[in-house]
Every structure is written in structure tokens, then in C-alpha cells.
């Protein structure tokens, strides 16, 4: 197969192919090329692996940040409750009530 008649798709084209962002004609052309070109199949596999690693890292980071947010909300609620118990003034309770409700809602969602 001549490279002139079937040029290798660029890395950008392979990414667009993976994302389903190419026209039907380009999709068929890339798919046909992948059937005969081990180099491009290898490049496509490498891109898929890189994407999977990136998603794992993002998911892990998101989970860690969620845990930090939950922990911060719990500490803030404890602080507000301890203040309410010590102070006992109605004005302070009225001021912190919306904040306490918001923090508690975040822990249950």
C-alpha cells in the first residue's frame, strides 16, 4: 500500500477519531487505514492509554478533593456547634443558622 494514497493520520486526527469528532468519511478513512497500519494502531493504543491514565488521575484528584471538602465542612460544623453551646445567644444562633444548614446540606448530598 502506498503512503501517498493512504497518508498516516495526524495525532490530532486520531484523537478526534477517538472522540467521535470526525466526519463519517474521515472516520471510514481512518478506520480503513488502521486496519492496514500497525504503526497507527500502536499510536491509537498509546493515545487511549494516555487518556485512561489522565482520567484515573482526575478521578483520584476529584475524590481526594471531595474528601477534603467533607472534612472541612465537618470541622466547621463542629466549630459552629461548640460556639453555639458556649455562647448561647439567640443573635449568634440566628446569624450562623444559614451557614450551619448549608454545611450540613453539603454533607448529606
Secondary structure, 3 states (H helix, E strand, C coil): CCCCCCCCCCHHHHHHHHHCCCCHHHHHHHHHHHHHCHHHHHHHHHHHHHHHHHHHHHHHHHHHHHHHHHHHHHHHHHHHHHHHHHHCCHHHHHHHHHHHHHHHHHHHC
